[in-house]
Amino acid sequence: GVNENESLLEEKVASFFSFKKGITRQSYPSSLMGSIALLRQAYLDAKWYENGGNKEEQNLSLQHWIDNDDLPAFFEAGSWQDILRADKIGDEAGVQYIIKGGGEEYRRLELLQQTNAELIIPLDFPKTYDVEDPLDAHYLELTSMKHWELAPYNLARVAEANINFAVTTDGLEDKKVFLKNLKTAIKKGLDKETALKALTYNPAKMVGANNQVGSLQQGKLANFIIASGDVFEDGEILENWVLGQKYTVKKLDTRDLAGNYKLQLDGQKRPP
């Protein structure tokens, strides 16, 4: 294997934004309105600083903000309403964000189309609600039930709207269900080629690394998998190649493979 620092493709990849203030101890902002105001003010301050406001003072934070201006800008939004709010901030500042949604984009596809934003979409489908107790069923909102029903169709709907997207494991308590949920989305109408692109080419292009990774082409880094069949059906991942180095995930029993091949041939000889 290689060390993490040896597999690093780029040191500076993107700028990241959110309505959440993270782990800072300062009290401001304490509301969504405050976060929006702070972001807008930061853009205005950076513009002032870049256009001569640094004559009497030096502000390293604003200078680094300006230095990262040519990097892709990612915004962790969440709900479809916050996607629109984030895009409005970007429009005002002249920035086109790549926005992480919340898996409910199907609710307002026409409005999301108008943002021209590429999306990063989680595959965290709601668990089946326990409504055995009539009291629980009474207090369960219809919107929650509809989201439980429609969330697996979300990626197919986004693809139909010609919105470019990548998928993420973020939000999953158990990362192992990611592929299972993606298979469910395919069963609900998502094209397999679009699903593969959302796992490979699209995220590489979003971070500006599609000249190195994201597709199988001569001159690019040899990052790929080998599977026993269609991984979106029942195919199992056998090998994972990273930077041209093979990592065996599961050994293939060649005897079983020969036996299955023989059965297929025998089956072809049988009359219909």
Secondary structure by P-SEA (a helix, b strand, c coil): cccccccccccccccccccccccccccccccaaaaaaaaaaaaaaaaaaaaccccccccaaaaaaaaacccbbbbbcccaaaaaaaaaaaaaacccccccccccccccaaaaaaacbbbbbbcccccccccccaaaaaaccaaaaaaaacccaaaaaaaaacccccccccccccccaaaaaaaaaaaacccaaaaaaaacaaaaaaacccccccccccccccccccccccccccccccbbbcccbbbbccccaaaaaaaaaaaaaaaaaccc
